[in-house]
Every structure is written in structure tokens, then in C-alpha cells.
Amino acid sequence: MKENELARAGTFCPNPKCPDYGKVNHGNLINYGRNRAGTPRRYCKTCKKAFAITKGTLFYRRRTPRKDILESLAMLADRMSLSGVARVKGVKEETLLDWLQAAADHAEEIEEVLLRDYRLTRAQIDALWT
């Protein structure tokens, strides 16, 4: 992995107390089966903790398939009404609002990292989101 690339979920230990926390492709992770929802899990040999690869992402502990969440967010981004998306996708408006808030939280975190560590300008980040 290049130094300026963002790390993908499941390629590093998400446990802040682990000595190998945040070290990407460090060799401390092994595949550890799947959870009940079928999401792959990893096991850190250093801190002896197991975790789903979606930990720390928008999809962590979500019962709805990733594809449906992304389609719903895309519909909202295309200015479809909240009630319209809820009706089409068969989910509650409160669920859509929860997904939207989680996506916004992750976008803020990503934006903060890009501004701080990658020295991008606000204009470059705006272009990235559009």
C-alpha cells in the first residue's frame, strides 16, 4: 500500500489499545470466518481480538444489504424525497435518516484526514464529493 492511500476496512486492527493499531497489512490479521450476517471477520494475533471488517464503516451492524443502503443514499443525493425513497426501498424514513447521518459523520472524518494529512484544499475536496 502506498503511503498516501486511504486504508480499507479490515486491513488493520481497529482496537486502539493494540500495539499494531492502525498498521496496515502488518501481518497481524488472519481471516476468522463470518458473522451471522455473512460479513467476513478478522482476528488480530497481537491483541487477540476478533472484529467484522465493516467495523468503523457506514455498514457496521446494519441489517440492510450494502447495495440497498448505497442506492438509497444515491437517490437522496439525486434530490428524491425522503418519503419517496422510503416507499421505493421499503424502509422507514427514520432508518434513512440514520443512514444519512452515519454517511455524513464518515464524510466529515474523511474530510478531516484529507485536509490534515494529505494537504488538499477545500476546493479539491469539494470536487471530490461532487
N, C-alpha and C positions, 0 to 999 in steps of 0.2 A: 504494500500500500504506500502511495506517495504521501509525503509529509503534509501537503496542502489539501488532501482529500478528507471529506467527512466520513467518519466511521459508520459502518452499517450495524444495525442492531444485531446482537448475537455474535459479534466478533471480538467482544471484550467483556470482562466481568463487570456487572453493574453494581456490585457491592462496594460502597465507599470505604468500608473497613478492610477490604482485601489489599494486600501489598501489590497485587497485579491489577488493581482497579484502573480502568481506562487504557490499559496497554493492549493495543490492537494486534491480533494474530500473534500473541506472545507464546502460544503453545500450551497454555494452562487450561484451555477449554476442550472438552470432549462432548460428543453427541450423547444425549441422555434420554432418548426415546421421545415420546409425545405426551402432551397432557390430554385430558378428556375431550377437549375440543379439536384435537388433532394438530395443535401447534407444536412445532419442534422445540425441544428443551436442550439446554447445555448444562454441563457440570464443570465448575471451576475446581481444579485439582489443588489449588493453593488454599482457598478459604473453605473448601468442602461444601459449597452452596450450589443448589440447582436453581435454574430460572428459565422461564419461557423466553424465546428470542424476541418476543414482542414487548418485553418489559422496557418501559421508558418511551414507548411509542404511542401514537394515537390509537392503536389497535389492541393495546394491553387490556385484558379482561373484558373484551367485547364479545358478545354472543353472535352478533351480526357478521356475516362474511365481509372481508376486506373490500371486495368488489362492490358490494352494496353501499358501504359507507362512502367509498370514493365517488361512486355515481351520484349519491345524494348530495355530497358536498359540491360536486361539479354542477349539478342542477341549481343549487343555491347560488353558486358563483355566476351562473348564466341568468341570474335575476328571476328565477322561477320562485313563486311564493312559497312560504313555509308550509302552508296548508296544502298547496298543490303537490309538493314533494312528498309530504306525509301521506297523502291519499294515493299517489302513484306507487310509492315504495312500500306502503302498508306498515308504517311505523308511526309512533306518536310524535307530535310536534315537540314535546319535551325531550324526547330522545334525539331528535335532530338538533335541537338547541345545545344539548350536551356534547354531541359530536362537533358542532361548530365551535363551541368554547374550547374543547380539547385541541382542535386544529389550530385555533388562534393562539393558545398557550404554547404549542410547539413551534409555531411560526415565530413568535416573539423570542423564544430560546435560540432558534436557528439564526435569526437576525442578529441577536446579541453576539453570538460566536463569530459570525461573518464580519461584523463591524470591528470587533476586538482583535481577533486572531488573523484574519485574512486581509485586513485593511481595505475593505471595499467601501466605496462611497454610498451614501444613501440613494443616489440616482441609480447606481449599479444594482442595488438590492431591489429597488422598485422595478427595474427592468426584469429582474429575475422572477419576481412574483407575477408580473403580467405575462 
